[in-house]
Amino acid sequence: MHPLNTNAGDLFEEGLDRFLDEARQLIRFRTHPNIVSCRDFFRENGTAYLVMDLEEGMTLSALLFAREAEARSFDKEDLLTVTIPLLEGLDQVHEAGVLHRDIKPANIFIRRKNNSPVLIDFGAAKQEFALHSKSLAPFSQGYAALEQVAEGTLGPWTDMYGIGATMWRMVAGGNKPFDPPNPVRVERRAHAVFQGESDPMPSAQTLGKDRFSPHILEAIDQCLMLREGDRVQNCQELLQRLG
C-alpha cells in the first residue's frame, strides 16, 4: 500500500500507529476468554496486520435486532449472561490501567457455541486513563459519557456509562416508541437537565418495570448518571450490585 501524497501519508501513518497500538493492547489480555484475542501483529506490504482467533457468532447489536424482529425481548437471564462475563473481562482491562472507551452493542460479540460475550474493537483504548488526552479518541453517540464529549476526568466510571447504556438498550428493546431503542445522546440529556427539564431518556426502572429485578434496574440507572461521582465507579461495584 502506498499513500497518494504527503498529506495522505501523514494520516495513513497516524492510522497505522493507532492500529498497531490496539494490537499491543490486545496481546496483553489474550488470556481472558471475554476479551478479543490477538495472537500476533506485524507490518508488511506497506500496511499492518493482526493475527486473531476465529470466532463464530454475531454482535450483540445484531442479536438484539434479530430477537426484537421475532418479538423476543431480552430478559434478566439474557442480560446477566452478557453482562457478568463482560464485566469480569473489563475489570482485568481496568486493572492494567486501560480504558476501552467505546463500549456498545456493536462492540460486543456473542459466540454461537455458548452465547458467551467477547469485548472487541479496542481502537479507542487508552492507557493512563486519568491523564491521557481525549483528542482524536472515537466514541459512539448515546454510549459515550459526558466527560468524553465535554469537560471531565476519564476513568473506569467512563466505561461504566457505556456498560449502563448497553444494558439500558437490552432493557428498552420492544418498548415503544423506542424503535430502534437507542440511548439518548448525553449532550441532549445534559442540556435538558441544565434547563431544568426532565431527562429525555426514560429510566431503566420505568422501561423494565415488572420484567427485571428492581436492584438491576437501579444499578443500570446509576451507571447512566451524568455526573462522574454519582455513577457506579468500577466493574467490581457493578458486579456486586447485579448479584
C-alpha positions as CSV (number, residue, x, y, z in Angstrom):
1,M,0.0,0.0,0.0
2,H,1.2,3.5,-0.9
3,P,-0.2,6.9,0.2
4,L,-1.3,9.1,-2.6
5,N,0.6,12.2,-1.3
6,T,2.4,13.7,1.7
7,N,-0.8,14.7,3.5
8,A,-2.3,11.3,2.9
9,G,0.9,9.7,4.1
10,D,0.8,11.5,7.4
11,L,-2.8,10.4,8.0
12,F,-2.0,6.9,7.0
13,E,0.9,6.6,9.4
14,E,-1.2,8.0,12.2
15,G,-3.9,5.4,11.5
16,L,-1.3,2.7,11.2
17,D,0.2,3.6,14.6
18,R,-3.3,3.5,16.2
19,F,-4.0,0.1,14.6
20,L,-0.7,-1.3,16.0
21,D,-1.4,0.3,19.4
22,E,-4.7,-1.6,19.5
23,A,-2.7,-4.8,18.8
24,R,-0.3,-4.1,21.6
25,Q,-3.3,-3.6,24.0
26,L,-5.0,-6.8,22.9
27,I,-1.9,-9.0,23.3
28,R,-1.9,-8.2,27.0
29,F,-5.4,-9.5,27.5
30,R,-5.4,-12.6,25.3
31,T,-5.7,-15.0,28.3
32,H,-9.1,-13.7,29.2
33,P,-12.0,-15.6,27.4
34,N,-14.2,-12.5,27.2
35,I,-11.6,-10.1,25.7
36,V,-11.0,-10.4,21.9
37,S,-7.8,-12.5,21.4
38,C,-4.9,-11.2,19.3
39,R,-2.1,-13.7,18.8
40,D,0.4,-11.6,16.8
41,F,0.8,-8.4,14.7
42,F,3.2,-7.4,12.0
43,R,3.9,-4.8,9.3
44,E,4.2,-5.9,5.7
45,N,3.2,-4.7,2.2
46,G,3.3,-1.1,3.5
47,T,0.5,-1.8,6.0
48,A,-0.1,-3.9,9.2
49,Y,-2.0,-7.0,10.1
50,L,-3.5,-8.6,13.3
51,V,-3.5,-12.3,13.7
52,M,-6.6,-13.1,15.8
53,D,-8.6,-16.2,16.9
54,L,-11.6,-17.1,14.7
55,E,-14.9,-16.7,16.5
56,E,-18.3,-17.7,15.2
57,G,-21.4,-15.7,16.2
58,M,-22.8,-12.2,15.8
59,T,-22.6,-8.9,17.5
60,L,-24.9,-8.1,20.4
61,S,-26.5,-5.3,18.2
62,A,-27.3,-7.8,15.5
63,L,-28.7,-10.3,18.1
64,L,-30.9,-7.6,19.6
65,F,-32.4,-6.6,16.3
66,A,-33.0,-10.3,15.4
67,R,-34.6,-11.0,18.7
68,E,-36.8,-7.9,18.5
69,A,-37.9,-8.8,15.0
70,E,-39.3,-12.0,16.4
71,A,-40.9,-10.2,19.3
72,R,-38.5,-11.9,21.8
73,S,-37.1,-9.1,24.0
74,F,-34.2,-9.8,26.5
75,D,-35.0,-10.9,30.0
76,K,-33.0,-10.9,33.2
77,E,-31.1,-14.1,32.4
78,D,-30.2,-12.9,28.9
79,L,-28.9,-9.6,30.4
80,L,-26.8,-11.2,33.1
81,T,-25.4,-13.8,30.7
82,V,-23.9,-11.0,28.6
83,T,-23.0,-8.5,31.4
84,I,-21.4,-10.6,34.1
85,P,-18.6,-12.1,32.0
86,L,-18.1,-8.8,30.2
87,L,-17.5,-7.0,33.5
88,E,-15.1,-9.7,34.6
89,G,-13.0,-9.2,31.5
90,L,-13.3,-5.4,31.6
91,D,-12.1,-5.4,35.2
92,Q,-8.9,-7.0,34.1
93,V,-8.5,-4.3,31.4
94,H,-9.0,-1.6,34.0
95,E,-6.6,-3.3,36.4
96,A,-3.9,-2.8,33.7
97,G,-4.7,0.9,33.6
98,V,-6.6,0.8,30.3
99,L,-10.0,2.1,29.3
100,H,-12.0,0.7,26.4
101,R,-13.9,4.0,25.8
102,D,-16.3,2.7,23.2
103,I,-18.5,0.0,24.8
104,K,-21.7,-0.5,22.9
105,P,-23.7,-3.5,21.5
106,A,-21.8,-3.4,18.2
107,N,-18.5,-3.9,20.0
108,I,-19.7,-7.0,22.0
109,F,-19.6,-10.3,20.1
110,I,-21.7,-13.2,21.1
111,R,-20.3,-16.6,20.5
112,R,-22.6,-19.1,18.8
113,K,-21.3,-22.1,20.6
114,N,-22.2,-21.0,24.2
115,N,-23.6,-17.4,24.0
116,S,-20.6,-16.0,25.9
117,P,-19.7,-12.4,25.2
118,V,-16.4,-11.1,23.8
119,L,-15.5,-7.4,24.1
120,I,-14.0,-6.3,20.7
121,D,-12.6,-3.2,19.0
122,F,-10.0,-1.7,21.3
123,G,-9.3,1.1,18.8
124,A,-10.3,3.8,21.3
125,A,-8.5,2.1,24.3
126,K,-6.1,4.3,26.2
127,Q,-3.6,3.8,29.0
128,E,-3.1,6.1,32.0
129,F,-6.8,6.9,31.9
130,A,-6.8,9.7,34.3
131,L,-4.2,11.7,32.4
132,H,-4.4,10.8,28.7
133,S,-5.5,13.3,26.1
134,K,-9.0,12.9,24.7
135,S,-8.1,14.3,21.3
136,L,-8.9,12.1,18.3
137,A,-10.5,9.4,20.5
138,P,-13.5,7.9,18.8
139,F,-16.8,7.4,20.7
140,S,-20.3,6.4,19.9
141,Q,-23.3,8.8,20.4
142,G,-25.6,7.5,23.1
143,Y,-23.0,5.3,24.7
144,A,-20.4,8.0,25.5
145,A,-20.3,9.6,28.9
146,L,-20.4,13.4,29.3
147,E,-16.6,13.5,30.1
148,Q,-15.9,12.0,26.7
149,V,-17.7,14.8,24.8
150,A,-17.2,17.7,27.2
151,E,-15.1,18.5,30.2
152,G,-14.4,15.9,32.9
153,T,-12.0,13.2,34.1
154,L,-11.8,9.8,32.4
155,G,-11.7,6.7,34.5
156,P,-13.4,3.3,34.9
157,W,-16.6,5.2,35.6
158,T,-16.4,6.3,31.9
159,D,-16.7,2.7,30.7
160,M,-19.5,2.1,33.3
161,Y,-21.6,4.6,31.4
162,G,-21.1,2.6,28.2
163,I,-21.9,-0.6,30.0
164,G,-25.0,1.1,31.5
165,A,-26.2,2.3,28.1
166,T,-25.7,-1.2,26.7
167,M,-27.8,-2.7,29.5
168,W,-30.4,0.0,29.0
169,R,-30.5,-0.9,25.3
170,M,-31.2,-4.6,26.3
171,V,-34.0,-3.5,28.7
172,A,-35.5,-0.9,26.3
173,G,-35.9,-3.3,23.4
174,G,-39.5,-3.9,22.5
175,N,-40.7,-0.8,24.4
176,K,-42.4,1.7,22.0
177,P,-41.8,4.4,20.9
178,F,-38.1,3.5,21.2
179,D,-37.8,1.7,17.8
180,P,-34.9,1.3,17.4
181,P,-34.4,1.8,21.2
182,N,-31.2,3.8,21.1
183,P,-29.9,5.6,24.2
184,V,-30.3,9.4,24.0
185,R,-27.1,11.4,23.4
186,V,-25.6,12.6,26.6
187,E,-25.3,16.1,25.4
188,R,-29.1,16.3,24.9
189,R,-29.6,14.8,28.3
190,A,-27.2,17.3,30.0
191,H,-28.8,20.2,28.2
192,A,-32.3,19.3,29.3
193,V,-31.2,18.8,32.9
194,F,-29.3,22.1,32.8
195,Q,-32.5,23.9,31.6
196,G,-34.5,22.3,34.4
197,E,-36.3,20.0,32.1
198,S,-36.9,16.2,32.6
199,D,-34.3,13.8,31.3
200,P,-35.4,12.9,27.7
201,M,-34.1,9.3,28.2
202,P,-36.6,7.2,30.2
203,S,-35.0,5.4,33.2
204,A,-34.4,1.7,33.1
205,Q,-36.7,1.4,36.1
206,T,-39.5,2.8,34.0
207,L,-38.8,0.7,30.9
208,G,-38.1,-2.6,32.7
209,K,-40.7,-2.5,35.5
210,D,-42.2,-5.9,36.2
211,R,-39.7,-7.5,33.8
212,F,-36.4,-7.1,35.6
213,S,-35.4,-7.1,39.3
214,P,-35.6,-3.6,40.8
215,H,-32.0,-3.7,42.0
216,I,-30.7,-4.5,38.5
217,L,-32.7,-1.6,37.0
218,E,-31.4,0.8,39.8
219,A,-27.8,-0.3,39.0
220,I,-28.3,0.5,35.3
221,D,-29.7,3.9,36.1
222,Q,-26.8,4.7,38.3
223,C,-24.4,3.7,35.6
224,L,-26.1,6.4,33.4
225,M,-25.8,9.3,35.9
226,L,-24.4,12.4,34.2
227,R,-22.0,13.3,37.0
228,E,-19.0,11.1,37.2
229,G,-19.1,10.9,41.0
230,D,-22.8,9.9,41.1
231,R,-22.1,6.9,38.8
232,V,-21.2,3.3,39.6
233,Q,-17.4,3.7,39.8
234,N,-16.0,0.4,38.6
235,C,-16.7,-3.2,37.5
236,Q,-16.4,-4.7,40.9
237,E,-19.0,-2.4,42.3
238,L,-21.4,-3.1,39.4
239,L,-20.9,-6.9,39.8
240,Q,-21.9,-6.6,43.4
241,R,-24.9,-4.5,42.5
242,L,-26.1,-7.0,39.9
243,G,-25.6,-10.1,42.1
